[in-house]
Amino acid sequence: HPDVGAIVHVHAWMDGIQSTHINFPCGTRELAMAVAELVRAEPDPSRAVVGLKNHGLTITGHSLQEIFTRIAGKILPQVPMS
């Protein structure tokens, strides 16, 4: 996605986001493919917020500042576990 200028990963959560259905091990190809599919499915992949089940969020944006502005006040410190 050429418009992505920054990516943030946090161990936190946001309400109302799509997430992977499986808790893939970190660093695996399966996790990368699942996250890439969720980002691609977003209306604007360059401004996506997707969840990693039982882990946290991956957020794309045009810049770090743009990401931090977009998520300000929306981050929940507790990742829902299932």
N, C-alpha and C positions, 0 to 999 in steps of 0.2 A: 504494500500500500504506500505509494510514493508520497502521500500527504502526511504520513506519520513522521513527526520530528522528534517524538519522545515517547517513552514507555515507562510506566511506574508499576511496581509490584509492591503491594502492602499486605501484611497479615492483619487484615481488618475486613469489614463487610459493608455493603450498602443494600438497602431494601430495593426490591423490584428489579433485580438484575437476573440475567440468564447465567447459568453455571454448568460446568461439566456434570454429567450424571454419575460419573465414577470418580473415586478418589485415587487418581493415577499417582504412582510414585514420582517424586520430583526428578526432573532431568530426563524423563523418558520421552521417546518419540511419540508415544500414545498421548501423553499430556500435551506436547507441543501441537500435535495434529488437532486435538479436541479444542484447544484454545484458539488456534488459527481458524477453525471452522466457525466458532462462536463470533470471533471478530469479523470475519467475512460476512456473517449473517446480519450484522448490525446495520441500521439504515445508513450510518456514516462510519465505516471502519476506522477512519482517522480520528474518531472521537468515541471510541468504544469503552465500555466498562463491562468486564466479564468476570465471573467468579470461577474459582477452582475449588471444587467441593471439599469441605473440611479444611481449607487451607488459607484462602485469601483472594485478592483481586489482582487482575492485570488491567491496566488502564492505558489507552493510547490517546495521543493528542498531538497538536501542532508544536507545542513547546512544554517544558516542565511547568512554567508559570501558568499556561492555559489549563493544564491538567489540575494543578493545585487550586486555581480559581473555581473550576467546574465542580470539584468534589468538596470544597470548603463547607463545613457544617453538615455534610451528608454521611461521613464515615462513622460506622459503628465499630467500636473496639473489639467486640466479641464476634468471632466467626461462628455461625451456627454449625453444630456438629450433628451428623445423622449417620 
